[in-house]
Every structure is written in structure tokens, then in C-alpha cells.
Amino acid sequence: MSITTRTTSNHDNIVKEGALFKQGAGGSLFKRKNWKLRFFELTLDELRYRSSKGEVKGMVSMRYCTLDSIEIMPDADRRVSGGTVWRIAIATPARRLLVACASEDDMEAWVDALNYVADYNVKRTHRNMCKISLANEDTSNSIVDDKPLPDSSLYHPRHHSSIATTTSSEGMAVPSPMASS
């Protein structure tokens, strides 16, 4: 699967964009969950939706979505009372968003893009956790001994770390190759 992104004037990388039907929250007097056509923009961080006039109506953070967060709705859950039968549910810690696509091909393209973003964010979270872990390991393994050595002419503080690290091209701390003697 190859996903290309497009950068907008505000530096967002748009992974996918297009019109989808969004199910309402049922906040009306009769708790009816109607379907409205919205224009969606998917970035690596969020899924925004706009009205037909371009006004941002809402957004869903994609930062903590996993592959399990994206679900093609099973046939049993597909009532054709509104939207279409090609529906996708996006579960986030804050909410569950239900959208409907115009065709099966469109639904598959959106699912591919949503899965790409979810996978990217899982890997980004893992990279960040590794950075935190390495930083904590580095500070907990550092020992500074300010006691003078027996020969005071050789005195200098000693620093000890069990792992020597360098910074990779991606900005991650990685073990340094050991110098051979």
C-alpha cells in the first residue's frame, strides 16, 4: 500500500481528503442520529470535518488510535436509514465517530488511509517511549564520584555509564560501536 501526503499552506500533511456522511450525535429533541454530508481531511494527527461552507465543524485526534480503532461496520449494523451501507467506525479515547462512504472502493481507500495513520501513530508512540526509556536509563546509570584518587595529581571526577550512546539520523539514542583496543 502506498499512501502519499499533500502539504497545505498551514503545513498540515493531508493523508486523505474527501466527502463523507457523518452520523450526528443524536442531540435533537427526538434523539435522532441523522446523517450530514461533511468534507473530511485526514492528517497524521487528526481527522477534521467541515461544513459545505468550509467552516470547521469538529475534529477527532488520531494520536492514540491503533489499528483496532478502525472498524468496517458489519452488515448487521448497517441500517440504510441514512448515509450509505459502506460505513466505518473510528474509536478514540474521547469518542466514537461513524462515517459512511459513497462507494465500497471509497470505503476501502479511507480504511487504508486510516490504518496508515493509526500504524504511524503506534510507531511514533513506540519511538517516543524508547527515547524516554533511554533517557531515564542514561540518567539512572550515571555515577559521579567526586572523591579524590589516592594520587591527588591524577584527581578528576569520574563519570560512568554502562552504555555509550550516539544520536542516529532520526534523532534517537542508539548504542555506540565499542572502540577496539
Backbone hydrogen bonds, N-H to C=O, Kabsch-Sander energy under -0.5 kcal/mol:
donor,donor_aa,acceptor,acceptor_aa,energy
3,I,1,M,-0.5
6,R,14,I,-2.1
8,T,12,D,-2.3
11,H,8,T,-1.9
14,I,6,R,-3.9
14,I,12,D,-0.9
15,V,13,N,-0.6
15,V,42,L,-3.4
16,K,42,L,-1.3
18,G,40,F,-2.2
20,L,38,R,-2.6
21,F,100,A,-2.8
22,K,36,K,-3.1
23,Q,98,L,-2.6
24,G,34,N,-3.6
31,K,28,S,-1.6
34,N,32,R,-1.2
36,K,22,K,-2.3
38,R,20,L,-3.0
39,F,50,R,-1.9
40,F,18,G,-3.2
40,F,38,R,-0.6
41,E,48,R,-2.3
42,L,16,K,-3.5
43,T,41,E,-0.5
43,T,46,E,-3.0
44,L,13,N,-0.5
47,L,60,V,-2.6
48,R,41,E,-2.6
48,R,46,E,-0.6
49,Y,58,G,-2.5
50,R,39,F,-2.4
51,S,55,E,-2.5
54,G,51,S,-1.7
57,K,49,Y,-2.7
58,G,49,Y,-1.5
60,V,47,L,-2.1
62,M,45,D,-3.1
63,R,45,D,-0.8
65,C,62,M,-1.4
69,S,66,T,-1.6
70,I,67,L,-1.0
71,E,69,S,-0.5
71,E,89,A,-2.5
73,M,71,E,-0.5
73,M,87,R,-2.1
77,D,74,P,-1.6
78,R,75,D,-1.5
79,R,77,D,-1.1
80,V,78,R,-0.5
82,G,79,R,-0.6
86,W,101,C,-0.5
87,R,85,V,-1.3
88,I,99,V,-2.7
89,A,71,E,-3.2
90,I,97,L,-2.8
91,A,69,S,-2.7
91,A,89,A,-0.5
92,T,90,I,-0.5
92,T,95,R,-3.3
97,L,90,I,-2.7
99,V,88,I,-2.6
99,V,97,L,-0.5
100,A,21,F,-2.6
101,C,86,W,-3.3
107,M,103,S,-2.1
108,E,104,E,-2.5
109,A,105,D,-2.1
110,W,106,D,-2.3
111,V,107,M,-2.7
112,D,108,E,-2.4
113,A,109,A,-2.1
114,L,110,W,-3.0
115,N,111,V,-2.7
116,Y,112,D,-2.2
117,V,113,A,-2.2
118,A,114,L,-2.6
119,D,115,N,-2.8
120,Y,116,Y,-2.4
121,N,117,V,-2.5
122,V,118,A,-2.2
123,K,119,D,-2.3
124,R,120,Y,-2.5
125,T,121,N,-2.5
126,H,122,V,-2.2
127,R,123,K,-2.7
128,N,124,R,-2.5
129,M,125,T,-2.3
130,C,126,H,-2.3
131,K,127,R,-2.2
132,I,128,N,-2.3
133,S,129,M,-2.7
134,L,130,C,-2.8
135,A,131,K,-2.4
136,N,132,I,-2.6
137,E,133,S,-2.5
138,D,134,L,-2.6
139,T,135,A,-2.0
140,S,136,N,-2.2
141,N,137,E,-1.6
142,S,138,D,-0.6
143,I,160,H,-1.2
145,D,143,I,-0.5
145,D,158,R,-1.6
146,D,144,V,-0.6
152,S,150,P,-0.9
154,L,151,D,-2.1
155,Y,152,S,-1.2
158,R,145,D,-1.4
160,H,143,I,-1.2
166,T,174,V,-2.7
168,S,166,T,-0.5
168,S,172,M,-3.3
171,G,168,S,-2.0
174,V,166,T,-2.8
176,S,164,A,-2.9
